[in-house]
Every structure is written in structure tokens, then in C-alpha cells.
């Protein structure tokens, strides 16, 4: 529910300056873990950017493979009007069926149907990412092929901005895409990775490649505000734990705004951050990755559980049942 930012059309939008969001732990109620191990030093920026990039990449990957995507694929593959129209070779009926699927309340933002390499119908927005596809069959006989996506570029930008809170830019080749909420940059002004100065501020860049629809590639680059000297004094592991804890808190707040249950938050944050998550009211566990979960969780630091060591970040939260503490356990 909270991840469903699909369907936001990029048509008619203009590029804008996304306000740089501080990723310093002081901007969040997530406690900063005490230093442990050697200081991260010069690697602090790269460690911070990699932690942010992990979540950004997983947000994208969920649009390629998730129960919702699989459900939309099944609906297309079993849609009788489309299959029968393909079998008859009725191009107009194929177009009508494809339009019906895109506007039928699914998460599909674009659907293309082909046969023998020829496009019979292509319905949806212009700026689309994360395509998936397959073969259309009627009574076991192939009658065509399809490609669909449940996410457009602008929808991804919205999700990344809500959950991560750092500026980003999308490139098609060397051309930045004019998407609302992204940075307005000159062509190729942001490197693939490493430090960069942008409008007087220092950032560390993390980039990854996404699939465009129906083919080709896009580059998504996130500008993570460079950490201050206090962060450099922490170990690299503790920087990672603190940053993923900050993102976990942002995700929690989005789920609470949507009125989603704590169990939905736990399920989502597991797939986006990894590790384990728990929501507890005192000693009572409201929701968690395992049941009953670790017998004791520190507010910060580390915990040994089921043979593995985790870094712990936590923050206070509220539910209809009352005040809780939310724990994010990061695999070390």
C-alpha cells in the first residue's frame, strides 16, 4: 500500500531542485551507535553512500520482482479478451484489451503487446522503468508476447524521496531526465561515483543502472550529503547501522501516516533494508521478523541472535495501541 507510488505520470512535469536532506544522525531521533573498532576515516563517505544505495537499489528491484508484479503478470497472461483477440488477429480488439488492463485498477503503468516482433498495442506513460515480460498463450499455444511495468520514473523518484530523503538525478545516456523532484543539473555534471560539489555543498555519489521501457538503460544517481568529521570517527560498521536506522525511521513514519499496521512495516523494511526488525511495547512484541524475537534488545550497539551478530539502531514510535520502540537489526 505505502509502496504503491506507481502510475504517477512524468508528462508535463519539470525538473526542480530537490532540497538536500541531511543524513547526519543528529537530524533523526535514531541514536548514534557508540564507536566500535577503528575509525572509518576517509571511507566514511563511501560507506554512507553505499548504505543509502543499498535501499535505493532494493526499491527499484521490488518493481521487477514482487508479489504485486507477479499478480499483474498473471492478470495479463490470463485475460481472455486479450488472448482471444490475439488468436483472431484482431488488432483493434487487442488495443481495447490492453487499454482495459492498464486502466482496470492494476498497478500497471504501461503495457506493450507484440506478435512476431510487430507492436500491436502500447498503452501507458512515456517515462517508464523496470519492465518485465513474458509469452501470451491461448490453450497452450503462443499467440503473442507482452512487456509491462508497474513503475514510472516519477513514481520511483517519489518513493526514493519519501523513504531515503536524499537528492537524485536520472540520466538517459548523458541527458538528465526532466522529472519533478530530481536535481536540475547540466548534462553529465554528476559522476558515476565518488565525491562531488553541487551548488556549494559536498556529496558522495552512488549510482546504479535501471532498465528503461521497452529497452535501454537509465542511470540513477543519488547525492548523499558528505558526512561530517564526527561520523568519520565512527567505525564503518557503525556508520552503516546508523544510516540504515535513519532510513528505517523514515519508512516507519510513512507507514504510520498511511495507517498501516506494524506488521506491514516489518515486512517492507525487511525487504528494503535487510536484517531484522521488531516493534515492541516494553517487553511485549507488537510485530517482528521472528517470534518471539531476541529476549533483550539494546537501544543501540550490538546483539548476538541465532548465531549472528547484528548492529542495533532504534527509535521511539507510536501505534494505536500506544508508544512503542522500533528496532532495526543490521547484519554485521
Secondary structure, DSSP 8 states (H G I E B T S, - for coil): -TT--TT---TT------------GGGSSS------SS--GGGHHHHHHHHHHHHHHHHHHHTTSSHHHHHHHHHHHT-HHHHHHHHHT-HHHHHHHHHHHHTTTSS-SEEEEEETTEEEEEEE-SSEE--EEEEEEETTEEEEEEEEESEEHHHHHHHHHHHT--EEEEEETTEE---TTS----TT-S-SSEEEEETTEEEEEEEEEEEBSSS-EEEEEEEEE---HHHHTS-HHHHHHHHHHHHHHHHHHHHHHTT--HHHHHHHHHHHH-SEEEEEETTEEEEESSSS--S---SSEEEEETTEEEEEEEEEEEETTEEEEEEEEEE-
